[in-house]
Every structure is written in structure tokens, then in C-alpha cells.
Amino acid sequence: MNDATWTLVTDVVGRVQQSIRMADCPAVVILDGDRRQVLSNYDYIHGEDARTDFETRAAEHARQLHVRRFAFAVPQIIEMLPGGLQAHAFSGRPLRACEQESVVWTAYDADDGVDYGWAPYTRRPGGQPVFDEPTTFDLPVQATERTPGIRLLRLLTGA
């Protein structure tokens, strides 16, 4: 991943983290092309239709901006499974022992391709989040239809 894309990742993850501090859970995408545009959606975590609509709108904006790269982030629950991780929609329910709250991100650069990662966080007893720095996933990623930003990626690249 190049420095320009990593800058987008840290920016978009920081925006989601700030929203989480304010008890919000939006999906945020930063599109970088002819100019930079930030889009957010608070309904993203509430179902497939909301996810599809937001990512489709983001792809339309991306085409208009002649996007070269983007970074997309959303709060999710990561479940630690033997040999891998599985992401679930964010919810306010108590976490199970095998679960971790996280900001999950997808980054794309026209020259460097796609990267996936996360910024896990824990909560203090009073509920305040304490965030780790964003990192790329160490395990191989198999993107699914529920991977944040995957529809946007596919609409832009035809993949």
C-alpha cells in the first residue's frame, strides 16, 4: 500500500472512531480523485438494502470524481474463529468471549490494488472506547458480499 492510500485509511478510520466516541456508528468512505470527497451513512449497519444503496451512491460519486483510490470504514464485530476471523454487523449487545469490536476498513488504489484491515478497540468500564491503531489483516482475506466497501470496489473495477 502506498503512502497516499495509507493516509486515506488513517483518516477514514479516525472519522469512524470519532463517531463511535459520540455513540454513532456510521460507515464512512473517502473518495480521492479529481478532488477528495467524504461520504457517510448511518443506516449502513441496518441491513443489506442500506449497504447496497450507500455503496452504489458512493460508486456514482467515485466515477464523477475519476477516483484513483478510496478508503471505506465501518464499525463491526469481529468473531475470532479457529484459523480466521468473521465479521458481523455492529450491535449494542454484550460481546461474547470470542468477539472483538473493531473498525473494519477496505482500501483501494488503482495502481496498488486492494487492502483490508481493522482497528480493534476495547471499552473501559464506563463504556468509553479505547482504540488500537489501524493495521492490515495478517490473515488472507476472502471478501464476501458483506465486506465493507466490496460493492463499491466491484462497481469501480468490474471485478
DSSP file (Angstrom, degrees, kcal/mol; ACC not computed):
  #  RESIDUE AA STRUCTURE BP1 BP2  ACC     N-H-->O    O-->H-N    N-H-->O    O-->H-N    TCO  KAPPA ALPHA  PHI   PSI    X-CA   Y-CA   Z-CA
    1    1 A M              0   0    0      0, 0.0     2,-0.1     0, 0.0   113,-0.0   0.000 360.0 360.0 360.0 137.2    0.0    0.0    0.0
    2    2 A N     >  -     0   0    0      1,-0.1     4,-2.3     4,-0.0     5,-0.2  -0.366 360.0-105.9 -85.7 168.7    1.3    3.4   -0.9
    3    3 A D  H  > S+     0   0    0      1,-0.2     4,-2.3     2,-0.2     5,-0.2   0.867 116.9  55.7 -63.0 -38.7    1.5    6.4    1.5
    4    4 A A  H  > S+     0   0    0      1,-0.2     4,-1.4     2,-0.2    -1,-0.2   0.900 111.3  44.1 -63.2 -40.1   -1.4    8.3   -0.2
    5    5 A T  H  > S+     0   0    0      2,-0.2     4,-2.3     1,-0.2    -1,-0.2   0.904 111.4  53.1 -71.2 -40.9   -3.7    5.3    0.4
    6    6 A W  H  X S+     0   0    0     -4,-2.3     4,-2.6     1,-0.2     5,-0.2   0.875 105.6  55.4 -61.9 -35.8   -2.5    4.8    3.9
    7    7 A T  H  X S+     0   0    0     -4,-2.3     4,-2.0     2,-0.2    -1,-0.2   0.902 107.8  48.9 -62.2 -40.9   -3.2    8.4    4.7
    8    8 A L  H  X S+     0   0    0     -4,-1.4     4,-3.0     2,-0.2     5,-0.3   0.915 110.1  52.2 -63.0 -42.4   -6.8    7.8    3.5
    9    9 A V  H  X S+     0   0    0     -4,-2.3     4,-2.7     1,-0.2     5,-0.3   0.949 111.2  44.9 -59.8 -50.1   -7.1    4.7    5.7
   10   10 A T  H  X S+     0   0    0     -4,-2.6     4,-1.9     1,-0.2    -1,-0.2   0.863 115.0  49.9 -65.4 -33.8   -5.9    6.6    8.8
   11   11 A D  H  X S+     0   0    0     -4,-2.0     4,-2.0    -5,-0.2    -2,-0.2   0.954 113.6  43.2 -66.8 -50.6   -8.2    9.5    8.0
   12   12 A V  H  X S+     0   0    0     -4,-3.0     4,-2.0     1,-0.2    -2,-0.2   0.898 115.1  49.0 -66.8 -39.9  -11.3    7.3    7.4
   13   13 A V  H  X S+     0   0    0     -4,-2.7     4,-2.7    -5,-0.3    -1,-0.2   0.918 110.3  52.4 -64.4 -42.0  -10.7    5.1   10.5
   14   14 A G  H  X S+     0   0    0     -4,-1.9     4,-2.3    -5,-0.3    -2,-0.2   0.877 107.7  51.6 -60.1 -38.7  -10.2    8.3   12.6
   15   15 A R  H  X S+     0   0    0     -4,-2.0     4,-1.9     2,-0.2    -1,-0.2   0.916 111.8  45.9 -65.1 -43.3  -13.5    9.7   11.4
   16   16 A V  H  X S+     0   0    0     -4,-2.0     4,-2.4     2,-0.2    -2,-0.2   0.917 111.6  52.3 -66.2 -42.1  -15.3    6.4   12.4
   17   17 A Q  H  X S+     0   0    0     -4,-2.7     4,-2.2     1,-0.2    -2,-0.2   0.916 108.0  51.3 -59.8 -43.1  -13.5    6.3   15.7
   18   18 A Q  H  X S+     0   0    0     -4,-2.3     4,-1.0     1,-0.2    -1,-0.2   0.898 110.2  49.7 -61.6 -39.6  -14.6    9.9   16.5
   19   19 A S  H  <>S+     0   0    0     -4,-1.9     5,-3.0     1,-0.2     3,-0.4   0.897 107.8  53.3 -65.0 -40.3  -18.2    9.0   15.6
   20   20 A I  H ><5S+     0   0    0     -4,-2.4     3,-2.1     1,-0.2    -2,-0.2   0.901 103.7  56.5 -62.0 -40.2  -18.0    5.9   17.9
   21   21 A R  H 3<5S+     0   0    0     -4,-2.2    -1,-0.2     1,-0.3    -2,-0.2   0.823 107.7  49.3 -57.9 -30.3  -16.9    8.2   20.8
   22   22 A M  T 3<5S-     0   0    0     -4,-1.0    -1,-0.3    -3,-0.4    -2,-0.2   0.212 125.2-106.1 -94.6  14.2  -20.1   10.2   20.1
   23   23 A A  T < 5S+     0   0    0     -3,-2.1     2,-0.3     1,-0.3    -3,-0.2   0.747  81.6 125.4  67.5  27.6  -22.1    6.9   20.2
   24   24 A D      < -     0   0    0     -5,-3.0    -1,-0.3    -8,-0.1    -2,-0.1  -0.788  45.6-161.0-109.7 159.5  -22.7    6.9   16.5
   25   25 A C        +     0   0    0     -2,-0.3    20,-0.3    17,-0.1     2,-0.1  -0.409  27.2 159.1-137.7  60.8  -21.9    4.0   14.1
   26   26 A P        -     0   0    0      0, 0.0     2,-0.4     0, 0.0    16,-0.2  -0.408  40.9-124.3 -83.5 160.4  -21.7    5.3   10.5
   27   27 A A  E     -A   41   0A   0     14,-2.6    14,-2.2    47,-0.2     2,-0.4  -0.846  33.7-166.2 -89.6 139.9  -20.0    3.9    7.5
   28   28 A V  E     -AB  40  73A   0     45,-2.7    45,-2.9    -2,-0.4     2,-0.4  -0.993  10.8-174.2-132.1 137.9  -17.6    6.4    6.1
   29   29 A V  E     -AB  39  72A   0     10,-2.6    10,-2.6    -2,-0.4     2,-0.5  -0.996  10.8-156.8-129.9 138.4  -15.8    6.5    2.7
   30   30 A I  E     -AB  38  71A   0     41,-2.7    41,-1.7    -2,-0.4     2,-0.4  -0.973  11.9-160.2-113.3 121.0  -13.2    8.9    1.4
   31   31 A L  E     -AB  37  70A   0      6,-3.2     6,-2.3    -2,-0.5     2,-0.5  -0.862   3.5-164.9-101.5 131.7  -13.0    9.1   -2.3
   32   32 A D  E     +AB  36  69A   0     37,-2.6    36,-2.7    -2,-0.4    37,-1.7  -0.940  40.1 101.4-124.9 109.7   -9.8   10.5   -3.8
   33   33 A G  S    S-     0   0    0      2,-1.8    33,-0.2    -2,-0.5    34,-0.2  -0.250  92.0  -9.8-146.6-123.7   -9.8   11.6   -7.5
   34   34 A D  S    S-     0   0    0     31,-3.7     2,-0.3    -2,-0.1    32,-0.1   0.840 141.9  -6.3 -57.6 -31.9  -10.1   15.0   -9.2
   35   35 A R  S    S-     0   0    0     30,-0.3    -2,-1.8     2,-0.0     2,-0.4  -0.916  87.6 -96.6-148.9 172.9  -10.9   16.2   -5.7
   36   36 A R  E     -A   32   0A   0     -2,-0.3     2,-0.4    -4,-0.2    -4,-0.2  -0.800  36.5-177.2-100.0 137.6  -11.5   14.5   -2.4
   37   37 A Q  E     -A   31   0A   0     -6,-2.3    -6,-3.2    -2,-0.4     2,-0.5  -0.999  12.9-154.1-136.1 137.8  -15.0   13.7   -1.1
   38   38 A V  E     -A   30   0A   0     -2,-0.4     2,-0.4    -8,-0.2    -8,-0.2  -0.945  14.6-177.7-112.1 128.5  -16.1   12.2    2.2
   39   39 A L  E     -A   29   0A   0    -10,-2.6   -10,-2.6    -2,-0.5     2,-0.3  -0.946   0.8-175.5-122.4 145.5  -19.5   10.4    2.4
   40   40 A S  E     -A   28   0A   0     -2,-0.4     2,-0.3   -12,-0.2   -12,-0.2  -0.965   8.6-167.5-138.8 158.7  -21.1    8.8    5.4
   41   41 A N  E     -A   27   0A   0    -14,-2.2   -14,-2.6    -2,-0.3     3,-0.3  -0.950  11.8-168.4-149.9 123.8  -24.2    6.8    6.1
   42   42 A Y  S    S+     0   0    0     -2,-0.3     3,-0.3   -16,-0.2   -17,-0.1   0.620  89.1  58.2 -87.8 -14.1  -25.7    6.0    9.5
   43   43 A D  S >  S+     0   0    0      1,-0.2     3,-2.5     2,-0.1     7,-0.2   0.536  76.1  98.4 -90.0  -7.1  -28.1    3.3    8.2
   44   44 A Y  G >  S+     0   0    0     -3,-0.3     3,-0.9     1,-0.3     7,-0.3   0.837  80.8  51.3 -51.7 -41.3  -25.3    1.1    6.7
   45   45 A I  G 3  S+     0   0    0    -20,-0.3    -1,-0.3    -3,-0.3    -2,-0.1   0.514  95.2  76.8 -76.8  -2.5  -25.3   -1.2    9.7
   46   46 A H  G <  S-     0   0    0     -3,-2.5    -1,-0.2     1,-0.2     2,-0.2   0.271 104.9 -45.2 -98.1  12.6  -29.0   -1.8    9.5
   47   47 A G    <>  -     0   0    0     -3,-0.9     4,-2.1     1,-0.1    -1,-0.2  -0.687  58.8 -75.6 145.3 166.0  -29.3   -4.1    6.6
   48   48 A E  H  > S+     0   0    0      1,-0.2     4,-2.9    -2,-0.2     5,-0.2   0.862 119.4  54.7 -60.6 -41.8  -28.4   -5.2    3.1
   49   49 A D  H  > S+     0   0    0      1,-0.2     4,-2.7     2,-0.2    -1,-0.2   0.920 109.7  47.0 -62.1 -43.2  -30.5   -2.6    1.3
   50   50 A A  H  > S+     0   0    0      2,-0.2     4,-2.3    -7,-0.2     5,-0.2   0.905 113.6  48.6 -64.7 -41.6  -28.9    0.2    3.2
   51   51 A R  H  X S+     0   0    0     -4,-2.1     4,-2.4    -7,-0.3     5,-0.2   0.941 113.6  46.5 -62.3 -47.4  -25.4   -1.2    2.5
   52   52 A T  H  X S+     0   0    0     -4,-2.9     4,-2.3     1,-0.2     5,-0.2   0.926 113.0  49.1 -62.1 -46.5  -26.2   -1.6   -1.2
   53   53 A D  H  X S+     0   0    0     -4,-2.7     4,-2.4    -5,-0.2    -1,-0.2   0.925 113.2  46.4 -60.3 -46.7  -27.7    1.8   -1.6
   54   54 A F  H  X S+     0   0    0     -4,-2.3     4,-2.6     1,-0.2    -2,-0.2   0.932 114.6  45.4 -64.9 -46.2  -24.8    3.6    0.1
   55   55 A E  H  X S+     0   0    0     -4,-2.4     4,-1.9    -5,-0.2    -1,-0.2   0.848 112.6  51.8 -68.6 -32.5  -22.1    1.8   -1.8
   56   56 A T  H  X S+     0   0    0     -4,-2.3     4,-1.8    -5,-0.2    -1,-0.2   0.917 111.5  46.6 -67.2 -43.5  -23.9    2.3   -5.1
   57   57 A R  H  X S+     0   0    0     -4,-2.4     4,-2.2     1,-0.2    -2,-0.2   0.906 111.0  52.6 -63.1 -41.4  -24.2    6.0   -4.5
   58   58 A A  H  X S+     0   0    0     -4,-2.6     4,-2.6     1,-0.2    -1,-0.2   0.887 107.2  52.4 -61.9 -38.5  -20.5    6.1   -3.5
   59   59 A A  H  X S+     0   0    0     -4,-1.9     4,-2.3     2,-0.2    -1,-0.2   0.885 107.3  52.2 -65.4 -38.7  -19.6    4.4   -6.8
   60   60 A E  H  X S+     0   0    0     -4,-1.8     4,-1.8     2,-0.2    -2,-0.2   0.932 112.3  45.0 -62.4 -45.4  -21.6    7.0   -8.7
   61   61 A H  H  X S+     0   0    0     -4,-2.2     4,-1.9     1,-0.2    -2,-0.2   0.910 110.9  55.1 -62.3 -42.0  -19.7    9.8   -6.9
   62   62 A A  H  X>S+     0   0    0     -4,-2.6     5,-2.1     1,-0.2     4,-0.5   0.898 106.9  49.5 -60.5 -42.1  -16.4    8.0   -7.5
   63   63 A R  H ><5S+     0   0    0     -4,-2.3     3,-1.0     1,-0.2    -1,-0.2   0.918 110.0  50.9 -63.6 -42.6  -17.0    7.8  -11.2
   64   64 A Q  H 3<5S+     0   0    0     -4,-1.8    -1,-0.2     1,-0.2    -2,-0.2   0.838 113.4  45.9 -62.7 -33.1  -17.8   11.5  -11.4
   65   65 A L  H 3<5S-     0   0    0     -4,-1.9   -31,-3.7    -5,-0.1   -30,-0.3   0.470 107.4-125.3 -87.9  -3.1  -14.5   12.3   -9.4
   66   66 A H  T <<5 -     0   0    0     -3,-1.0    -3,-0.2    -4,-0.5    -2,-0.1   0.966  37.5-147.7  52.7  55.6  -12.4    9.9  -11.6
   67   67 A V      < +     0   0    0     -5,-2.1   -34,-0.3   -34,-0.2    -1,-0.1  -0.251  31.2 179.9 -61.7 134.0  -11.3    8.2   -8.4
   68   68 A R  S    S+     0   0    0    -36,-2.7    42,-3.1     1,-0.4     2,-0.3   0.636  73.0   2.9-100.4 -25.7   -7.8    6.7   -8.2
   69   69 A R  E     -BC  32 109A   0    -37,-1.7   -37,-2.6    40,-0.2    -1,-0.4  -0.987  60.4-174.2-155.3 158.9   -8.2    5.5   -4.6
   70   70 A F  E     -BC  31 108A   0     38,-2.1    38,-2.7    -2,-0.3     2,-0.4  -0.980  12.8-151.5-149.9 161.2  -10.7    5.2   -1.8
   71   71 A A  E     -BC  30 107A   0    -41,-1.7   -41,-2.7    -2,-0.3     2,-0.4  -0.995  14.7-170.9-134.9 132.4  -10.8    4.1    1.8
   72   72 A F  E     +BC  29 106A   0     34,-2.9    34,-2.4    -2,-0.4     2,-0.3  -0.977   6.9 177.6-126.6 131.1  -14.0    2.7    3.4
   73   73 A A  E     +BC  28 105A   0    -45,-2.9   -45,-2.7    -2,-0.4    32,-0.2  -0.988   6.8 166.9-140.0 148.5  -14.6    2.0    7.1
   74   74 A V  E     - C   0 104A   0     30,-2.0    30,-2.7    -2,-0.3     2,-0.2  -0.983  39.6-103.8-154.3 145.0  -17.4    0.8    9.3
   75   75 A P  E     + C   0 103A   0      0, 0.0    15,-0.7     0, 0.0     2,-0.3  -0.539  50.5 162.3 -69.5 137.2  -17.8   -0.5   12.9
   76   76 A Q  E     -DC  89 102A   0     26,-3.0    26,-2.1    -2,-0.2     2,-0.6  -0.945  41.4-112.5-146.0 167.5  -18.2   -4.2   13.0
   77   77 A I  E     -DC  88 101A   0     11,-2.4    11,-2.6    -2,-0.3     2,-0.5  -0.932  29.9-152.7-102.6 124.6  -17.9   -7.1   15.5
   78   78 A I  E     -DC  87 100A   0     22,-3.2    22,-2.2    -2,-0.6     2,-0.5  -0.872   3.3-154.0-100.3 127.2  -15.1   -9.5   14.6
   79   79 A E  E     -DC  86  99A   0      7,-3.5     7,-1.9    -2,-0.5     2,-0.7  -0.890  13.2-136.0-101.3 125.2  -15.5  -13.1   15.8
   80   80 A M  E     +D   85   0A   0     18,-3.5     5,-0.2    -2,-0.5    -2,-0.0  -0.712  31.3 177.6 -82.7 115.8  -12.3  -15.0   16.3
   81   81 A L  E >   -D   84   0A   0      3,-2.6     3,-2.3    -2,-0.7     2,-0.3  -0.800  43.9 -80.6-114.7 157.5  -12.6  -18.4   14.8
   82   82 A P  T 3  S+     0   0    0      0, 0.0     3,-0.1     0, 0.0    -1,-0.0  -0.427 119.1   2.0 -57.3 119.2  -10.1  -21.2   14.5
   83   83 A G  T 3  S+     0   0    0     -2,-0.3     2,-0.3     1,-0.1    -3,-0.0   0.528 133.2  11.8  82.0   6.3   -7.9  -20.2   11.6
   84   84 A G  E <  S-D   81   0A   0     -3,-2.3    -3,-2.6    55,-0.1     2,-0.3  -0.994  70.9 -93.0 178.4-172.1   -9.6  -17.0   10.8
   85   85 A L  E     -D   80   0A   0     -2,-0.3     2,-0.4    -5,-0.2    -5,-0.2  -0.919  20.0-160.8-128.0 152.1  -11.9  -14.1   11.5
   86   86 A Q  E     -D   79   0A   0     -7,-1.9    -7,-3.5    -2,-0.3     2,-0.3  -0.998  14.1-141.3-135.5 134.1  -15.5  -13.4   10.6
   87   87 A A  E     -D   78   0A   0     -2,-0.4     2,-0.3    -9,-0.2    -9,-0.2  -0.714  17.4-175.7 -97.5 145.0  -17.2  -10.0   10.7
   88   88 A H  E     -D   77   0A   0    -11,-2.6   -11,-2.4    -2,-0.3     3,-0.1  -0.910  38.0 -83.9-130.8 158.9  -20.7   -9.3   11.8
   89   89 A A  E     -D   76   0A   0     -2,-0.3   -13,-0.2   -13,-0.2     2,-0.1  -0.324  54.7 -99.8 -60.6 144.4  -22.8   -6.1   11.8
   90   90 A F        +     0   0    0    -15,-0.7     2,-0.3   -65,-0.1    -1,-0.1  -0.384  50.0 170.7 -64.3 141.9  -22.2   -3.9   14.8
   91   91 A S        -     0   0    0      2,-0.2    -3,-0.0    -3,-0.1   -15,-0.0  -0.963  42.7-120.9-147.8 163.7  -24.8   -4.1   17.6
   92   92 A G  S    S+     0   0    0     -2,-0.3     3,-0.1     2,-0.0    -2,-0.0   0.413  73.9 114.9 -87.0   2.2  -25.2   -2.8   21.1
   93   93 A R  S    S-     0   0    0      1,-0.1    -2,-0.2     0, 0.0     2,-0.0  -0.290  80.2 -86.3 -70.5 157.9  -25.4   -6.3   22.7
   94   94 A P        -     0   0    0      0, 0.0     2,-0.1     0, 0.0    -1,-0.1  -0.338  49.7-109.8 -61.5 145.0  -22.7   -7.5   25.1
   95   95 A L        -     0   0    0     -3,-0.1     2,-0.2     4,-0.1    -3,-0.0  -0.464  24.1-128.3 -75.4 147.1  -19.8   -9.2   23.3
   96   96 A R    >   -     0   0    0     -2,-0.1     3,-2.0     1,-0.1    -1,-0.1  -0.479  34.9 -98.3 -84.1 166.8  -19.2  -12.9   23.6
   97   97 A A  T 3  S+     0   0    0      1,-0.3    -1,-0.1    -2,-0.2    -2,-0.1   0.783 123.8  49.8 -58.8 -29.6  -15.7  -14.1   24.7
   98   98 A C  T 3  S+     0   0    0    -19,-0.0   -18,-3.5     2,-0.0     2,-0.3   0.306  97.5  92.6 -93.7   9.8  -14.7  -14.8   21.1
   99   99 A E  E <   -C   79   0A   0     -3,-2.0     2,-0.4   -20,-0.2   -20,-0.2  -0.748  49.3-171.2-112.0 153.9  -15.7  -11.3   19.8
  100  100 A Q  E     -C   78   0A   0    -22,-2.2   -22,-3.2    -2,-0.3     2,-0.2  -0.991  23.2-128.1-141.7 127.9  -13.9   -8.0   19.4
  101  101 A E  E     +CE  77 121A   0     20,-0.5    20,-2.3    -2,-0.4     2,-0.3  -0.539  44.4 160.9 -71.3 144.2  -15.3   -4.6   18.5
  102  102 A S  E     -CE  76 120A   0    -26,-2.1   -26,-3.0    18,-0.3     2,-0.7  -0.995  48.4-120.7-159.6 155.9  -13.5   -3.0   15.6
  103  103 A V  E     -CE  75 119A   0     16,-1.5    16,-1.8    -2,-0.3     2,-0.4  -0.950  38.5-158.0 -97.9 115.8  -13.4   -0.5   12.8
  104  104 A V  E     -CE  74 118A   0    -30,-2.7   -30,-2.0    -2,-0.7     2,-0.3  -0.795  12.2-170.6 -99.3 136.7  -13.0   -2.6    9.7
  105  105 A W  E     -CE  73 117A   0     12,-2.6    12,-2.3    -2,-0.4     2,-0.4  -0.926  20.4-162.3-132.9 154.5  -11.7   -1.0    6.6
  106  106 A T  E     -CE  72 116A   0    -34,-2.4   -34,-2.9    -2,-0.3     2,-0.4  -0.998  14.5-169.8-128.5 133.1  -11.1   -1.6    2.9
  107  107 A A  E     -CE  71 115A   0      8,-2.8     8,-2.5    -2,-0.4     2,-0.4  -0.972   1.5-170.5-126.3 142.5   -8.7    0.5    0.8
  108  108 A Y  E     -CE  70 114A   0    -38,-2.7   -38,-2.1    -2,-0.4     2,-0.4  -0.996   7.2-178.9-133.5 137.3   -8.3    0.5   -3.0
  109  109 A D  E  >  -CE  69 113A   0      4,-2.4     4,-2.8    -2,-0.4   -40,-0.2  -0.999  29.7-134.2-132.0 133.6   -5.7    2.2   -5.1
  110  110 A A  T  4 S+     0   0    0    -42,-3.1   -41,-0.1    -2,-0.4    -1,-0.1   0.800 107.5  34.4 -58.2 -30.3   -5.8    1.9   -8.9
  111  111 A D  T  4 S+     0   0    0    -43,-0.2    -1,-0.2     2,-0.1   -42,-0.1   0.820 126.8  35.5 -92.3 -34.9   -2.1    1.1   -9.1
  112  112 A D  T  4 S-     0   0    0      1,-0.3     2,-0.2     3,-0.0    -2,-0.2   0.563  96.6-140.3-100.9 -10.2   -1.6   -1.0   -5.9
  113  113 A G  E  <  -E  109   0A   0     -4,-2.8    -4,-2.4     2,-0.0     2,-0.3  -0.572  41.6 -27.1  89.0-150.2   -4.9   -2.9   -5.7
  114  114 A V  E     -E  108   0A   0     -6,-0.2     2,-0.3    -2,-0.2    -6,-0.2  -0.822  46.7-176.2-114.8 144.6   -6.9   -3.6   -2.6
  115  115 A D  E     -E  107   0A   0     -8,-2.5    -8,-2.8    -2,-0.3     2,-0.3  -0.963   8.3-157.4-133.0 152.3   -6.0   -4.0    1.1
  116  116 A Y  E     +E  106   0A   0     -2,-0.3    21,-2.2   -10,-0.2     2,-0.3  -0.952  24.8 137.9-128.2 148.6   -8.2   -4.9    4.1
  117  117 A G  E     -EF 105 136A   0    -12,-2.3   -12,-2.6    -2,-0.3     2,-0.3  -0.940  29.1-131.2-167.7-168.0   -7.7   -4.3    7.8
  118  118 A W  E     -EF 104 135A   0     17,-2.3    17,-2.5    -2,-0.3   -14,-0.2  -0.971  12.3-145.6-155.0 164.2   -9.0   -3.2   11.1
  119  119 A A  E     -E  103   0A   0    -16,-1.8   -16,-1.5    -2,-0.3   -15,-0.0  -0.790  32.0-157.4-134.1  89.5   -8.6   -1.1   14.1
  120  120 A P  E     -E  102   0A   0      0, 0.0    12,-2.6     0, 0.0     2,-0.3  -0.223  12.0-172.1 -66.3 157.9   -9.8   -3.1   17.1
  121  121 A Y  E     -EG 101 131A   0    -20,-2.3   -20,-0.5    10,-0.2     2,-0.2  -0.992  14.1-155.0-149.2 158.2  -10.9   -1.4   20.3
  122  122 A T  E     - G   0 130A   0      8,-2.1     8,-3.0    -2,-0.3     2,-0.4  -0.703  20.7-121.9-120.5 174.8  -12.0   -2.2   23.8
  123  123 A R  E     - G   0 129A   0      6,-0.2     5,-0.1    -2,-0.2    -2,-0.0  -0.963  14.3-128.4-124.8 140.0  -14.1   -0.3   26.3
  124  124 A R    >   -     0   0    0      4,-2.8     3,-2.6    -2,-0.4     6,-0.0  -0.310  45.1 -92.9 -70.8 166.4  -13.4    1.0   29.7
  125  125 A P  T 3  S+     0   0    0      0, 0.0    -1,-0.1     0, 0.0    -2,-0.0   0.813 128.9  55.5 -54.7 -30.9  -15.8    0.0   32.5
  126  126 A G  T 3  S-     0   0    0      2,-0.1    -2,-0.0     1,-0.0    -3,-0.0   0.477 123.3-104.9 -81.1  -1.1  -17.8    3.3   31.8
  127  127 A G  S <  S+     0   0    0     -3,-2.6    -1,-0.0     1,-0.3     0, 0.0   0.350  71.5 144.0  97.7  -5.2  -18.2    2.4   28.2
  128  128 A Q        -     0   0    0     -5,-0.1    -4,-2.8     1,-0.1    -1,-0.3  -0.504  49.8-122.4 -70.5 131.5  -15.6    4.8   26.7
  129  129 A P  E     -G  123   0A   0      0, 0.0     2,-0.5     0, 0.0    -6,-0.2  -0.474  17.7-159.7 -76.1 145.1  -13.8    3.2   23.7
  130  130 A V  E     -G  122   0A   0     -8,-3.0    -8,-2.1    -2,-0.2     2,-0.3  -0.981  20.6-150.1-123.3 114.6  -10.0    2.8   23.6
  131  131 A F  E     -G  121   0A   0     -2,-0.5   -10,-0.2   -10,-0.2     2,-0.2  -0.631   8.5-147.0 -96.5 141.1   -8.8    2.4   20.1
  132  132 A D        -     0   0    0    -12,-2.6     3,-0.1    -2,-0.3    -1,-0.0  -0.540  40.5 -91.0 -85.7 165.3   -5.8    0.5   18.6
  133  133 A E        -     0   0    0     -2,-0.2     2,-0.1     1,-0.1    -1,-0.1  -0.449  50.0 -94.9 -73.1 150.9   -4.1    1.9   15.5
  134  134 A P        +     0   0    0      0, 0.0     2,-0.3     0, 0.0   -15,-0.2  -0.434  50.9 173.2 -66.5 142.2   -5.3    0.6   12.1
  135  135 A T  E     -F  118   0A   0    -17,-2.5   -17,-2.3    -2,-0.1     2,-0.2  -0.948  34.1-103.3-141.3 161.4   -3.4   -2.3   10.7
  136  136 A T  E     -F  117   0A   0     -2,-0.3   -19,-0.3   -19,-0.2     2,-0.2  -0.559  49.3 -93.5 -81.1 154.5   -3.8   -4.6    7.7
  137  137 A F        -     0   0    0    -21,-2.2   -21,-0.1    -2,-0.2     4,-0.1  -0.473  25.9-153.5 -67.1 137.1   -5.1   -8.1    8.3
  138  138 A D  S    S+     0   0    0     -2,-0.2    -1,-0.1     2,-0.1     3,-0.1   0.706  76.4  71.6 -82.1 -22.6   -2.3  -10.6    8.8
  139  139 A L  S    S-     0   0    0      1,-0.1    -2,-0.1    -3,-0.0   -55,-0.1  -0.609 100.9 -90.9 -92.2 153.4   -4.5  -13.5    7.6
  140  140 A P        -     0   0    0      0, 0.0     2,-0.5     0, 0.0    -1,-0.1  -0.385  45.3-135.8 -59.4 140.1   -5.6  -14.0    4.0
  141  141 A V        -     0   0    0     -4,-0.1     2,-0.7   -57,-0.1   -57,-0.0  -0.874  16.1-165.0-106.7 130.3   -8.9  -12.2    3.3
  142  142 A Q        -     0   0    0     -2,-0.5     2,-0.1     0, 0.0     5,-0.0  -0.892  23.1-144.9-109.7  98.0  -11.8  -13.7    1.4
  143  143 A A        -     0   0    0     -2,-0.7     2,-0.2     2,-0.1    -2,-0.0  -0.378  20.3-173.7 -65.7 136.8  -14.0  -10.8    0.6
  144  144 A T    >   -     0   0    0     -2,-0.1     3,-1.8     4,-0.0     6,-0.1  -0.652  45.6 -88.0-118.9 178.6  -17.7  -11.6    0.7
  145  145 A E  T 3  S+     0   0    0      1,-0.3     6,-0.2    -2,-0.2     5,-0.1   0.706 127.9  55.2 -60.5 -19.7  -20.8   -9.6   -0.2
  146  146 A R  T 3  S+     0   0    0      2,-0.1    -1,-0.3     4,-0.1    -3,-0.0   0.441  76.9 116.7 -95.6  -1.2  -20.8   -8.3    3.4
  147  147 A T  S X  S-     0   0    0     -3,-1.8     3,-2.2     1,-0.1     4,-0.4  -0.524  80.0-104.4 -66.9 127.6  -17.2   -7.0    3.3
  148  148 A P  T 3  S+     0   0    0      0, 0.0   -76,-0.1     0, 0.0    -1,-0.1  -0.316 102.1   6.7 -56.9 127.7  -17.4   -3.2    3.8
  149  149 A G  T 3> S+     0   0    0    -98,-0.1     4,-2.6   -78,-0.1     5,-0.2   0.401  91.6 119.1  84.4  -2.0  -16.7   -1.4    0.5
  150  150 A I  H <> S+     0   0    0     -3,-2.2     4,-2.6     2,-0.2     5,-0.2   0.881  75.5  49.1 -68.6 -37.2  -16.7   -4.6   -1.6
  151  151 A R  H  > S+     0   0    0     -4,-0.4     4,-2.7     2,-0.2    -1,-0.2   0.931 112.0  49.7 -65.4 -43.6  -19.7   -3.5   -3.8
  152  152 A L  H  > S+     0   0    0      1,-0.2     4,-1.9     2,-0.2    -2,-0.2   0.939 111.7  49.2 -56.7 -48.4  -18.1   -0.1   -4.3
  153  153 A L  H  X S+     0   0    0     -4,-2.6     4,-2.4     1,-0.2     6,-0.4   0.925 112.7  46.5 -57.9 -47.7  -14.9   -1.9   -5.3
  154  154 A R  H  X S+     0   0    0     -4,-2.6     4,-2.2     1,-0.2    -1,-0.2   0.880 110.6  52.3 -66.9 -38.0  -16.7   -4.2   -7.7
  155  155 A L  H  < S+     0   0    0     -4,-2.7    -1,-0.2     1,-0.2    -2,-0.2   0.841 115.7  41.9 -67.0 -31.6  -18.7   -1.3   -9.3
  156  156 A L  H  < S+     0   0    0     -4,-1.9    -2,-0.2    -5,-0.2    -1,-0.2   0.840 126.8  29.2 -82.6 -33.9  -15.5    0.6   -9.9
  157  157 A T  H  < S-     0   0    0     -4,-2.4    -3,-0.2    -5,-0.2    -2,-0.2   0.594  93.8-128.1-105.1 -13.0  -13.2   -2.2  -11.1
  158  158 A G     <        0   0    0     -4,-2.2    -4,-0.1    -5,-0.3    -3,-0.1   0.619 360.0 360.0  73.7  11.2  -15.7   -4.6  -12.7
  159  159 A A              0   0    0     -6,-0.4    -5,-0.1    -5,-0.2    -4,-0.1   0.459 360.0 360.0 -81.2 360.0  -14.2   -7.4  -10.6
